[in-house]
C-alpha cells in the first residue's frame, strides 16, 4: 500500500487549474526558495508549527514546545499536540494512503464535474513523493477526475514523463532566468528545470508557467522578458500565471522557529503587479493572468 | 437625469424617514386615526369580524393623510409603517380567543415554552402572496366587480351561510374604500403644477380608478398601491412583489414597441419603485424574484430581467431583496451578473433552486405547471402562484431541546419543567440513550406546538380577516371563504426547526468526549454547561476548536443533523392543519439565531450563553473549517423534498476567493452543483475589509472566515496579527 506524507488539503481551490479543485499539498521539496510561502512543506519529515500568539498558557501541553526543537518532533510533542485546546500547535505532515486521499476526492466529485475541475497535486514538490503522486494521478484518471501537477520541475524527466498520461496540465514554476540568480534564490540552478520544461513541451503536455515574482528580488526586466520568450518558444505553454509575492508566510517561519530574511514585508502594489503583467504581455501573445 | 434622480431620491428618503414629512398634510394623522379606530371598534363590536375590520379599513383609507409630489411617481401615505389595526382590532380579537387556545394549564405551559425561547407558536400573517396576475389584470375596480359576480352566484346560500354574505360585504367595503381613495389621490395629483411626474401620476391614477394598468408605469403603481394598502392598512404582509420580470414584461414590450415609453423612462420607473423599498429600511425586506421556466421549457429570464438587475446594481441598494429562481435553463450571463454583484458586496441576492421546487411540489401532489410557476416569497420559501396562503406558526429551537434532554425535561434557566421526563443524565449509559431522549423531547415540543398551532389557525380569519387579499384569489371567491381560513387552493402551515447545527455539533461533542473518549461523565459535562463554562475555559476552547462539526462534509455530525431534522419532517409533513391544508417542515432560523441566543444556555459545542446559534442549515458560525464545497456537500445531505417549507444554506466567502473570471465561474459552479442536486436556497456572503477589521477585533465570531492568499485559502484566525494587518492594508487598496 503506497503512502505519502500529506501536508494539507485545500478545498474550493479555484486558481490552481481549471474549475473547482481540491489541492493536495505534499511534503518535501528539493528547492529552498527564499520567499517560500509554505516553509512547512520543505522537509519530508513531520514538523510542528507553534503559534505563540495563539497560546493561552494553559499548560495542557506540558509546555513541551518551548523546550524541544520543532523539526522531527518527539513522541512527547506529538502527543501534546492534541491536548492543545486552541490549536496553537499543529503537525505539518500526515502519512496517508492513496485510498484515503482518493476518498477525500470522491467527496467533492460533484463540484469537479460541474466546474470542469478536479485534483491538483502540489507541494512541496510532487516529484519528491513520486510513487504516491503517480498512483494518486492514476486513481484520479480512473475516476474521470482531471488532474494537474504543480511542479518546480527539478527532478528526473523520467518521472515527469510517467505522469504525462494522467495529467491534464502541468503548472510549471519558472522562478528566475539567470542560473546563478536561480541558485541564489532557490538553492539550485535552473539547467535541469529548463531542460525538463522543454522536454515536457516536446512531449505535447499542456503547460501553464507559474511565475512567482518578488519585488526587488526577481522582477528584473530581463526576467520578465524571458518569461514571455520561453512561453513563445514552447508551443504547449498555454498561459502564464503571475504569482505576486505576499508576506503571509512570515508567521509560519516564526511558528517553525526558522528565520526568514531578505524578502519584503509588504504586498507588491497593484501598480507593480500591473507593470509586471504589461511587460510580459508586451512580449508575448499568450495569455498572462494574475490568478 | 442624474441631477433629477438626486432630487427625487432625497424626496423618497424623506417620504419614509422624515417625522415632519406629513405636517400640514390634509387628513388625519396615524395617532388621530388610532383614537377613531378604538371608538369604531366599540361601535362595530356587534358586527361580524370581516365587516368590522372592513369598516376600520375604510375609515383609515378615507381619512388618512395622503400626499403627492412632482418628485415622485408614487403617492405617499402617512399610515406607512404604522399597522394600526394590529394594535386595535387584531389585538382585541386575539385577546378574546386566547383563553380558548390555551385553556387551563396550557396557558402556563405555553408561556414557559415561549419565554424560554424553546418554541414559538404564533398567529402568522407574514407569508402570503396575492394573486399578482389577477391584481394587474383586473385592477382594483375589476377585483371588486369580480367579487360582486361571485357574490351574486353565492347569494342563494346566504340564508344557510350568513358568513358568505359577510365575506363579500367586507370585500366590497374595502375595495369601494380603495376606489374612493383613488379618487382622492387623483384629485390631489390634479392640483400639482404641470410637470411630468405629477401629470403622469394623475393620468395613471385616473386609469387605475376605473380599470387596470395599461402600461409599465401604471402596472408598477398598481403593485405599489396594493402592497401599501395590504401591508399597512389591512395589515396582511405581502411577502413578495412577485416575479416582476414576468409580470411586467408584456407592458415593457408594448410600451417600447409603441413608443409609449423609452427604455430610459422605464429604467427611471423601476429605479423609483425599488428605491422606495430601500428608503423604508424595512427589517425583513420586501423581495421580488426573477426567472423560472416558461411552459415551453425555456427560461423566464428576459431582457427586462437584465434591465431591472442593472438598475438595482447602479443605484446600489439593498432592498427590495432579490431572489433568482435558477434551473439549468437560466442564462449563464444573468447568473454571472448577479454573482458579480454579490462579490462586490451586494448580499441581498439569494438563489432558489427550481429543480428542488418542482421535485418537491410534484411529490406533494401539485401539478407540473403549478410546480413550474411557483412563487418565491419571504426569505426563500415557495408556494403555488396565485393560490396559496401559507403560514409559519411553529418554530422549535433544537439547541434548547437538547438542554431539556440534559435536564430531564427541565428548562435550566428558569427551573421550570417544560419537557418530558426522559431521565437524569446519570442514567444514560450510552450515546444512543441520550439521543433517544433528545428525539423524545424534540417530538414532544413539536407535538405540543403543533397542537397549539392547530387551535390558533382555526382563528386566523377571526383575528384578522383578509378581505383585500381574499379578493385576489378566485378560489376564495368561489368558496366565499377568507384566504386565511380555507379560502385558498393551498393552505399549508410550516413548522420550523432552528439551530440544527448547534444541536448536532453539541451531540457530536458529547459523544466524543463523554461516550467515546470517556474524558468526563455526562453529568460533569452538563454541570460545566450549567456554569456557562466558568472555570472551564480550556475545555471550552477544546470544544470550539474541535473540527468534527456539521458543515465540513464529515460523517458523524452531518448524519446526526440530517437524522433528527428528517425525523421531524417525516413526523409532521402532510399532517392536516386546521385550515384544510397540511404541515410542511423547514430548517429555518430567520433572525432567531441571534434574537433567542440570550435565552439559550451554554451548549456542548463550546458556545456560551448569549452567543449566536447556528443559522438555517449553515455550519455554526466559525465551524466551516473546510470551506464552501464541504459546506454545500453537507447541506446536500438533507433530502430537500422533505423540507418543502425551506432549506437554505449561507455560504461565506472572501472577495479574494472569488476574484476574476475564475472566481465567478467557481461561484457559478458551486451554485449549479447545489441546484442540480436539488438544493433549495443558497446565499453567498462575500466579506469586505470592514468585516476583516471586525473579525480582527472579535475573532471568535469569525472563525470560519477564510482568506485567499495566493494559491490557497487559510482561515483568518489562523494567521498572526501582523499578517492580518498586512492583509487589511491590501484589502483597503482593492
HADDOCK unambig.tbl for C-alpha pairs under 7 A between the chains (distance, minus, plus):
assign (segid A and resid 10 and name CA) (segid B and resid 712 and name CA) 6.34 0.50 0.50
assign (segid A and resid 11 and name CA) (segid B and resid 626 and name CA) 6.47 0.50 0.50
assign (segid A and resid 11 and name CA) (segid B and resid 627 and name CA) 6.34 0.50 0.50
assign (segid A and resid 11 and name CA) (segid B and resid 629 and name CA) 6.63 0.50 0.50
assign (segid A and resid 12 and name CA) (segid B and resid 627 and name CA) 6.71 0.50 0.50
assign (segid A and resid 12 and name CA) (segid B and resid 628 and name CA) 6.38 0.50 0.50
assign (segid A and resid 12 and name CA) (segid B and resid 629 and name CA) 5.74 0.50 0.50
assign (segid A and resid 13 and name CA) (segid B and resid 712 and name CA) 6.27 0.50 0.50
assign (segid A and resid 14 and name CA) (segid B and resid 662 and name CA) 6.46 0.50 0.50
assign (segid A and resid 14 and name CA) (segid B and resid 663 and name CA) 6.83 0.50 0.50
assign (segid A and resid 14 and name CA) (segid B and resid 666 and name CA) 6.51 0.50 0.50
assign (segid A and resid 15 and name CA) (segid B and resid 711 and name CA) 6.11 0.50 0.50
assign (segid A and resid 16 and name CA) (segid B and resid 711 and name CA) 6.44 0.50 0.50
assign (segid A and resid 19 and name CA) (segid B and resid 666 and name CA) 6.22 0.50 0.50
assign (segid A and resid 20 and name CA) (segid B and resid 666 and name CA) 5.90 0.50 0.50
assign (segid A and resid 85 and name CA) (segid B and resid 538 and name CA) 6.04 0.50 0.50
assign (segid A and resid 85 and name CA) (segid B and resid 539 and name CA) 6.80 0.50 0.50
assign (segid A and resid 85 and name CA) (segid B and resid 541 and name CA) 5.15 0.50 0.50
assign (segid A and resid 85 and name CA) (segid B and resid 542 and name CA) 3.98 0.50 0.50
assign (segid A and resid 85 and name CA) (segid B and resid 545 and name CA) 6.87 0.50 0.50
assign (segid A and resid 86 and name CA) (segid B and resid 541 and name CA) 5.65 0.50 0.50
assign (segid A and resid 86 and name CA) (segid B and resid 542 and name CA) 6.19 0.50 0.50
assign (segid A and resid 86 and name CA) (segid B and resid 545 and name CA) 6.07 0.50 0.50
assign (segid A and resid 87 and name CA) (segid B and resid 545 and name CA) 6.93 0.50 0.50
assign (segid A and resid 110 and name CA) (segid B and resid 673 and name CA) 6.61 0.50 0.50
assign (segid A and resid 111 and name CA) (segid B and resid 669 and name CA) 6.84 0.50 0.50
assign (segid A and resid 111 and name CA) (segid B and resid 670 and name CA) 6.52 0.50 0.50
assign (segid A and resid 111 and name CA) (segid B and resid 673 and name CA) 6.05 0.50 0.50
assign (segid A and resid 114 and name CA) (segid B and resid 669 and name CA) 5.76 0.50 0.50
assign (segid A and resid 114 and name CA) (segid B and resid 673 and name CA) 6.02 0.50 0.50
assign (segid A and resid 115 and name CA) (segid B and resid 666 and name CA) 6.92 0.50 0.50
assign (segid A and resid 115 and name CA) (segid B and resid 669 and name CA) 5.11 0.50 0.50
assign (segid A and resid 248 and name CA) (segid B and resid 723 and name CA) 5.48 0.50 0.50
assign (segid A and resid 251 and name CA) (segid B and resid 719 and name CA) 6.99 0.50 0.50
assign (segid A and resid 251 and name CA) (segid B and resid 720 and name CA) 6.10 0.50 0.50
assign (segid A and resid 266 and name CA) (segid B and resid 726 and name CA) 6.81 0.50 0.50
